[in-house]
Structures are given as C-alpha cells and as structure tokens.
Amino acid sequence: MSSITTAEPAGPSRAGLMTKIFVIAALIVLVAETIGNVAIPLGGTYKVVLMPLLWALLIGLAFGVAAQRLPKGFALDAGQQHLAAAVLQPALLLFIAKLGLLVGGSLPKILASGWALAFQEFGHFFGTMVFGLPVALLLGIKREAIGATFSVGREPSLAIIGEKYGMDGPEGRGVLAEYMTGTIFGAIFIAIFAGFITSLGIFDPLALAMGAGVGSGSLMAAASGAIAAQQTPEVAKEVAAFAAASNLITTTIGTYFTLFLSLPFTVWAYGVLEPILGRFSKVDTSKAEAPAAASGGHVDTKFSPLVLLVVWVIAGAIALIGNTITYKTALSFDVLIGLLLILAPVVVGYAIYVGTRGLVPAVVWVSLVAMAMTHPAMPFAAQVTAFTSKINFVALATPLLAFAGLSIAKDLPAFKALGWRIVVVSLMANAGTFLGAVLIAQFFMHKPV
C-alpha cells in the first residue's frame, strides 16, 4: 500500500493526533448513524435514500472546512488531514475482508449464473471508462480522470485507488469526487436514465435488469424500479430478481475485476487518449493540485505493523456504532467474535503481502483469505458466516467515509477546479456502466438490438 511501510519512528505526538482523529471520527459516525437513512420522494414510487455513509462524508468534510474556526484542540490542520487520509487506507482493508467473506459463500451461486449474467459484467466495468474517460479529457481533467472513470466509485474502488496511488494524489481526488457525486446525484440520474432507455422499447427487460446491477444497492434499486414500472407485474418480478443477481455479482467479484482489468485498462487508455483529447480543452486541472500541508507541522504517515493493528481494531470498533444504531444488532459476544473473524483475514492477508514484498496488492491477499474462510468446502464456513453476518456490510463502510471526509478539506482547491466537470464525468460513468452491461446482456440473450 502506498503509504504503509514497516519503518516507523513512533512518537507520542503522532499517537495523540491519531487518537484525536479516531475520537472525532467516532463522534461523526455516531451523529451520522443517529440521523440514519433519509428517504427523499421523487414522485410516484421513486425515491432516493440518503444513507449514514453520505452523512459521515459530509459531516467530516464540514468539520475539515471549519477547522480554522474551531478551538485549537478540535481543529485538524492540513498535516493532520493527510494523516486522516493515511488512516483511511489500512482501515479500508476491513471492508475488503467483509466483501471477501460474502464472496466465499456466494461462489456457487455466481458460478451457476448464465452467460448473459456473467459477461454483462464487462459492460459494467469497461462502460464507465468508455463513456467517462473521453469526456473527462475533453473537459481538461487530467489524472483525476483515472480515479473518476475506472469504476462507479463505490467503497471498494476507494480501497483500490488508496492502495495503488494513495488518497492524496490526483487519482485519489478523482475517485473521491466520483464517490461524492455518485452518492448525491447518482440514484436520481440512473432512475431517469434507465427509465428513458426502457421507454425506447429496444432492449429486453431482463437485459435492462442486469444493467441495473451496478454494484450499489441504492443505484440498483433506483434503476430497477424505473425499469419495472414499465413492465407487467410478472415481468417486474423477474426484473427485480435479475437486477439483484447482477448486483450480487458486481458487488462480489467487482473488486477483482476493477483491480486486474478495468483500472489497468483505464490507465493505458489515459496514456493513449490524453495527448490527443486533452489538447482540445482550454482548461488544465493538473494545475489545481492541493497545496502541501502549509499549516501544522509535518506528520509522519508511515505505519508500523503494530500501529496498523491498532487502526484495524479501532476502525472495527467504530463500525459497531452503526451496527448497533442503524442495523439494530446489540453489542454481544457473538458480535465481538464476528469482528475478530473479520480482522483475521486482514491480518493474515497483510502478513502475506509483506512476506511477498508487496508483489501482489494487499487487497488481493485479504480477499482470498476471506473467501477461503466462507467457501462451502471449508468445514467451519457456516460458523464463520453466522458470526460475521452479525456485522453489517454497510456499517463497516461508514467510519471509512468519516476518515475520507476529514481528509477532503485539504483537496478543496482541486475539487473547486474540477467543479461541474467532475459531475458531468460522474454521470457519464454511471450511464456507461448501465448501458454497457445492457448491450452485452442483450447480445448474449441472442436478441439483437
């Protein structure tokens, strides 16, 4: 991982700063989970649900922006915001471990899916780049375009970019901008876009349903609802089933697909297309990189294995706040065992990563160990699944977005320079992942457009 090494000059000052970040993040998660899910009706049966994830991100951002107006003990200067970004990267491995635990138990179901359901994933993960990258380059966006268009920018994408490039670089700013834009506008846009494509009457409803499984529960619900609204009751039920199956595949194997295929391909395409398309724009966002930490001293962001273990444990403990408040799972011995079982593949996977000198990213090792733990062939898979299911998938992501929010303020100059352009690129990526999957699913169903 880009900001993780085994060398660390430990010091009480940094320990104090990390404690401060953890406390602030825990308070942010507490407020975000207390607010809970907020549904915004769009008319008829359509609605957008704003989850605690978004509140944590926005509250963290507001906290960072207001740093200059807060008492000295609460303010996070730019150096401390870089530390928050560094904490985010190892903490994301908890989310990846939970994803791997879900994949292991679902492997037989995924392998049993038909060709259309399998191959439409290529549309999901290349469609974002095909539709989004050229537009980003024409609008003058530079390497931020890689983070913004290699996927739809959900939580696993943050982990992949964080490990490969770090969240402080242009790729990190791009994926964070994509995440924020997609979270705020994504469900509204995809509902309108999917409804419009459905109304054309040129695609099979089940192909459209597969396109709806973009790897986000809220986006999938919005898209499949718009598609189902134009079908008979019988077909509407099939639309919901196929959308859910597609979303399961996208959510589970998507991490590996984006890591090994779509991200490398997007980097290659950027190198080929940027010299050609970039010259057509009069705007150069590469000059908008956030300044280095000018206020507050330099903060070491290299973590030792012991500090990494502390980060994993505390991030997991903070996740239990939402697990209790939003998902109504009281803290118990079983929940603590579940957390330890989620920590296990993180520790083992990272140890393998270090032992192999980082030749393969840590997210891969963590995922493989987690998948093995819940694969049906493993003798204790059922017990591991039972314990780890006590901790909700989304609850683990909320602290991550709190850390991300606390780190964003230092990058506001870059976000301001991207402005409306990143919104356009994000929406194009969302359109691309839907339409790309629909086209491929339609082909494999032997029903040409």
C-alpha positions in Angstrom: 0.0 0.0 0.0 1.3 3.4 -1.0 1.6 4.9 2.5 2.2 1.8 4.5 5.7 0.6 5.3 7.2 -1.3 8.2 9.5 1.6 9.2 8.1 4.0 11.8 9.7 6.5 14.2 7.0 6.2 16.8 6.2 9.3 18.8 3.7 10.4 21.4 2.7 13.5 19.3 1.5 11.4 16.4 -0.2 8.9 18.7 -2.1 11.9 20.2 -3.1 13.1 16.8 -4.3 9.7 15.8 -6.3 9.4 19.0 -7.8 12.8 18.1 -8.8 11.6 14.6 -10.3 8.4 16.0 -12.4 10.3 18.6 -13.6 12.8 16.0 -14.4 10.0 13.5 -16.3 8.1 16.2 -18.4 11.2 17.0 -19.1 11.8 13.3 -20.3 8.2 12.9 -22.5 8.5 16.0 -24.2 11.6 14.5 -24.4 10.1 11.0 -26.0 6.8 12.3 -28.3 8.7 14.5 -29.6 10.7 11.5 -30.0 7.3 9.8 -31.5 6.7 6.4 -33.4 9.7 4.9 -35.8 9.0 2.0 -36.4 11.7 -0.5 -39.5 11.1 -2.7 -39.1 11.8 -6.4 -42.8 11.4 -7.3 -44.7 8.1 -7.7 -42.9 5.2 -6.4 -39.4 6.7 -6.9 -37.3 7.9 -4.1 -33.6 8.5 -3.2 -32.4 7.2 0.2 -29.5 9.1 1.8 -27.6 6.7 4.0 -25.4 7.3 7.0 -22.4 6.8 4.7 -23.2 10.2 3.0 -23.8 12.0 6.3 -20.5 10.8 7.6 -18.7 12.0 4.5 -20.5 15.4 4.5 -20.0 16.0 8.3 -16.3 15.1 8.0 -16.0 17.5 5.1 -17.8 20.2 7.1 -15.5 19.6 10.1 -12.4 19.9 7.9 -13.7 23.1 6.2 -14.5 24.7 9.6 -11.1 23.8 11.0 -9.9 27.4 11.1 -13.0 28.4 13.2 -12.8 25.6 15.7 -11.0 25.7 19.0 -7.4 24.6 18.6 -8.0 21.3 20.4 -10.6 20.3 17.8 -9.2 21.7 14.6 -7.4 19.5 12.1 -4.7 21.3 10.1 -3.6 20.2 6.7 -1.0 17.9 8.1 -3.5 16.1 10.3 -5.9 15.8 7.3 -3.1 14.0 5.5 -2.9 11.7 8.5 -6.7 11.0 8.3 -6.2 10.1 4.6 -3.4 7.7 5.6 -5.6 6.1 8.3 -8.3 5.5 5.7 -6.1 3.3 3.6 -5.5 0.4 6.0 -9.0 0.8 7.5 -10.4 0.0 4.1 -9.0 -3.5 4.3 -11.7 -4.3 6.9 -14.3 -3.5 4.2 -12.5 -5.7 1.7 -12.3 -8.5 4.2 -16.1 -8.4 4.7 -16.6 -8.3 0.9 -14.4 -11.4 0.6 -16.4 -13.2 3.3 -19.6 -12.5 1.3 -18.0 -13.7 -1.9 -16.9 -17.1 -0.5 -20.4 -18.2 0.4 -21.8 -16.9 -2.9 -19.3 -18.5 -5.2 -21.6 -21.5 -6.2 -24.5 -19.2 -6.9 -22.3 -16.9 -9.0 -20.8 -19.8 -11.0 -24.3 -21.1 -11.7 -25.3 -17.9 -13.4 -25.9 -17.9 -17.1 -23.6 -16.4 -19.8 -25.5 -13.2 -20.1 -25.3 -12.6 -16.4 -21.6 -13.4 -16.4 -20.4 -11.4 -19.4 -22.5 -8.3 -18.8 -20.0 -7.5 -16.0 -17.6 -6.5 -18.7 -20.1 -3.8 -19.6 -20.3 -2.6 -16.1 -16.6 -2.2 -15.6 -15.5 -1.0 -19.0 -18.6 1.1 -19.7 -17.5 3.7 -17.1 -14.2 4.2 -18.8 -15.6 4.1 -22.4 -18.2 6.7 -21.7 -16.5 8.8 -19.0 -12.8 9.0 -19.9 -13.1 10.8 -23.3 -15.5 13.3 -21.8 -13.1 13.9 -18.8 -10.2 14.5 -21.1 -12.2 16.8 -23.4 -13.1 18.8 -20.3 -9.5 19.2 -19.3 -9.4 16.8 -16.4 -6.0 15.1 -16.0 -5.1 12.1 -13.9 -8.2 12.7 -11.7 -10.0 11.1 -14.7 -8.4 7.7 -13.9 -9.9 7.6 -10.4 -13.2 9.0 -11.6 -13.8 6.7 -14.6 -12.3 3.3 -13.9 -15.4 2.3 -11.9 -18.6 3.8 -10.5 -16.5 4.9 -7.5 -18.0 2.8 -4.7 -16.2 1.8 -1.4 -14.1 -1.0 -2.9 -12.9 1.5 -5.6 -11.7 3.8 -2.8 -9.7 0.9 -1.4 -8.1 0.0 -4.7 -7.1 3.6 -5.6 -6.0 4.2 -2.0 -3.6 1.3 -2.0 -2.2 1.9 -5.5 -1.9 5.7 -5.6 -2.8 7.0 -2.2 -5.8 9.2 -1.4 -3.7 12.4 -1.6 -2.9 12.2 -5.3 -5.0 13.2 -8.3 -6.3 9.6 -8.7 -7.5 9.7 -5.1 -9.2 13.0 -5.6 -10.9 11.7 -8.7 -12.3 8.6 -7.0 -13.5 10.7 -4.0 -15.1 13.2 -6.3 -16.8 10.3 -8.2 -18.0 8.8 -4.9 -19.5 12.1 -3.7 -21.1 13.0 -7.0 -22.5 9.5 -7.4 -23.8 9.4 -3.9 -25.6 12.7 -4.1 -26.8 12.6 -7.7 -26.3 9.0 -8.8 -29.6 7.5 -7.8 -31.6 10.4 -9.3 -29.7 10.3 -12.5 -29.8 6.5 -13.0 -33.5 6.3 -12.3 -34.2 8.9 -15.0 -31.7 7.4 -17.5 -32.8 3.8 -17.0 -36.4 4.9 -17.4 -35.7 6.7 -20.6 -33.7 3.8 -22.1 -36.5 1.4 -21.1 -39.1 3.6 -22.8 -37.3 3.2 -26.1 -38.6 -0.4 -26.3 -35.4 -1.8 -28.0 -33.9 -3.8 -25.1 -35.2 -6.9 -23.4 -36.4 -6.1 -19.9 -34.1 -8.7 -18.4 -31.1 -7.2 -20.2 -32.1 -3.9 -18.7 -32.4 -5.5 -15.3 -28.9 -6.9 -15.5 -27.6 -3.4 -16.4 -29.2 -2.1 -13.2 -26.9 -4.2 -11.0 -24.1 -1.6 -10.9 -22.7 -2.6 -7.5 -24.6 -0.1 -5.4 -27.8 -1.0 -3.6 -29.3 2.4 -3.9 -28.4 2.8 -7.6 -29.7 -0.7 -8.3 -33.0 0.0 -6.5 -33.5 3.2 -8.4 -32.7 1.8 -11.8 -34.6 -1.5 -11.4 -37.6 0.4 -10.1 -37.6 2.7 -13.1 -37.4 -0.4 -15.4 -40.0 -2.5 -13.5 -42.5 0.4 -13.6 -42.8 0.0 -17.3 -43.4 -3.8 -17.2 -46.3 -6.2 -16.4 -46.4 -7.4 -12.8 -45.0 -10.8 -13.8 -42.0 -9.3 -15.7 -41.5 -6.7 -13.0 -40.8 -9.5 -10.5 -38.2 -11.0 -12.9 -36.6 -7.6 -13.4 -36.1 -7.3 -9.6 -34.6 -10.9 -9.4 -32.2 -10.4 -12.3 -31.2 -6.9 -11.0 -30.4 -8.4 -7.6 -28.4 -11.2 -9.1 -26.4 -8.8 -11.3 -25.8 -6.5 -8.3 -24.6 -9.5 -6.3 -22.0 -10.4 -8.9 -20.9 -6.8 -9.4 -20.6 -6.3 -5.6 -18.7 -9.5 -5.0 -16.3 -10.0 -7.9 -16.2 -6.4 -8.9 -13.2 -5.7 -6.7 -11.1 -8.2 -8.6 -12.4 -7.1 -12.0 -11.6 -3.5 -11.4 -8.2 -4.2 -9.8 -6.9 -6.5 -12.6 -8.8 -5.4 -15.7 -10.6 -2.0 -15.7 -8.1 0.0 -13.7 -5.0 -1.1 -15.8 -7.0 -0.6 -19.0 -8.1 2.8 -17.9 -4.5 3.8 -17.1 -3.4 2.5 -20.5 -6.3 4.3 -22.3 -5.5 7.6 -20.4 -1.9 7.4 -21.7 -3.1 6.9 -25.3 -6.0 9.4 -25.3 -4.8 12.2 -23.1 -2.3 13.6 -25.7 -5.0 13.5 -28.3 -8.1 14.7 -26.5 -6.5 16.8 -23.8 -5.3 19.4 -26.2 -8.9 20.3 -27.2 -9.6 21.7 -23.7 -8.5 25.2 -22.6 -8.7 24.1 -19.0 -5.9 22.2 -17.3 -6.9 20.9 -13.9 -3.5 19.5 -13.3 -2.5 22.9 -12.1 -5.1 22.7 -9.3 -3.4 20.2 -7.1 -4.0 20.8 -3.5 -1.1 22.5 -1.7 1.1 20.6 0.7 0.4 20.9 4.4 1.3 24.5 5.0 -0.2 24.8 8.4 0.7 22.5 11.2 3.9 20.5 11.2 4.8 17.5 9.0 3.0 14.4 10.3 4.6 11.0 9.6 2.1 8.8 7.7 4.1 5.6 7.6 2.7 2.9 9.9 4.3 0.0 11.6 2.5 -3.4 11.9 1.6 -2.6 15.5 0.0 0.7 14.5 -1.8 -0.9 11.6 -3.3 -3.5 14.0 -4.5 -0.6 16.3 -6.1 1.1 13.2 -7.9 -2.0 12.2 -9.2 -2.7 15.7 -10.4 0.9 16.3 -12.0 1.2 12.9 -13.8 -2.0 13.5 -14.9 -0.8 16.9 -16.2 2.4 15.5 -18.2 0.4 12.9 -20.1 -1.2 15.7 -21.8 2.1 16.5 -23.7 2.0 13.3 -24.2 -1.8 13.6 -26.0 -1.1 16.8 -27.9 2.1 16.0 -28.9 1.6 12.4 -28.9 -2.2 12.0 -30.3 -3.0 15.4 -27.7 -5.6 16.3 -26.9 -5.2 20.0 -23.3 -5.5 21.1 -22.7 -9.1 22.3 -20.1 -11.8 22.5 -21.2 -13.1 19.1 -20.7 -9.6 17.5 -17.2 -9.4 19.0 -16.3 -12.8 17.7 -17.6 -11.7 14.3 -15.3 -8.6 14.4 -12.3 -10.8 15.3 -13.1 -13.1 12.3 -13.2 -10.1 10.0 -9.9 -8.9 11.4 -8.3 -12.3 10.9 -8.1 -12.2 7.0 -6.9 -8.6 7.2 -4.0 -9.6 9.5 -3.2 -12.8 7.6 -3.6 -11.2 4.2 -1.4 -8.3 5.1 1.3 -10.6 6.6 1.3 -12.5 3.2 1.6 -9.1 1.4 4.6 -8.1 3.5 6.1 -11.6 3.2 5.9 -11.5 -0.6 7.4 -8.0 -0.7 4.2 -6.4 -2.0 4.4 -8.1 -5.4 0.6 -8.5 -5.2 -1.6 -5.8 -3.6 -2.8 -6.4 -0.1 -6.4 -6.2 -1.1 -6.0 -9.4 -3.1 -4.5 -11.4 -0.3 -7.0 -10.2 2.2 -9.9 -11.0 -0.2 -8.5 -14.5 -1.0 -8.1 -15.4 2.7 -11.6 -14.1 3.5 -13.1 -16.0 0.5 -11.5 -19.2 1.7 -12.9 -18.8 5.2 -16.5 -18.9 3.9 -16.3 -21.1 0.9 -18.8 -24.0 1.3 -16.0 -26.5 1.0 -14.4 -25.3 4.3 -15.5 -27.2 7.4 -16.2 -24.1 9.5 -17.7 -21.9 6.8 -21.2 -21.9 8.2 -20.0 -20.9 11.6 -17.8 -18.1 10.2 -20.6 -16.8 8.1 -23.0 -16.9 11.1 -20.7 -14.8 13.3 -19.5 -12.3 10.6 -23.1 -11.8 9.4 -23.7 -10.1 12.8 -21.8 -7.1 11.5 -23.5 -5.3 8.6 -21.6 -4.7 5.4 -22.6 -1.0 5.2 -21.8 -0.4 8.9 -18.1 -1.1 8.2 -18.1 1.5 5.4 -19.4 4.4 7.5 -16.2 5.0 9.5 -14.2 4.9 6.3 -16.3 7.7 4.8 -15.8 9.7 8.1 -12.0 9.4 7.6 -12.4 10.4 4.0 -14.5 13.4 4.9 -11.9 14.6 7.4 -9.2 14.4 4.7 -11.1 16.1 1.9 -10.8 19.7 3.0 -7.1 19.9 2.0 -8.1 19.0 -1.5 -10.9 21.6 -1.9 -8.8 23.7 -4.3 -8.6 20.7 -6.7 -12.3 19.9 -6.3 -13.2 23.5 -7.0 -11.1 23.5 -10.2 -12.9 20.3 -11.3 -16.3 21.8 -10.4 -19.2 20.9 -12.6 -16.8 19.0 -14.9 -16.5 16.1 -12.4 -20.3 16.0 -12.0 -20.7 15.5 -15.8 -17.9 12.9 -15.9 -19.5 11.0 -12.9 -22.9 10.9 -14.6 -21.4 9.8 -17.8 -19.6 6.9 -15.9 -23.0 5.9 -14.4 -24.6 6.0 -17.8 -21.8 3.9 -19.2 -21.9 1.2 -16.6 -25.6 0.7 -17.1 -25.7 0.9 -20.9 -22.5 -1.1 -21.4 -23.9 -4.0 -19.4 -27.3 -3.8 -21.1 -25.7 -4.0 -24.6 -23.6 -7.1 -23.7 -26.5 -8.8 -21.9 -28.7 -8.2 -24.9 -26.1 -9.8 -27.2 -25.8 -12.9 -25.1 -29.5 -13.3 -24.9 -29.5 -13.6 -28.7 -31.8 -10.7 -29.1 -30.0 -8.1 -31.2 -30.9 -4.5 -30.7 
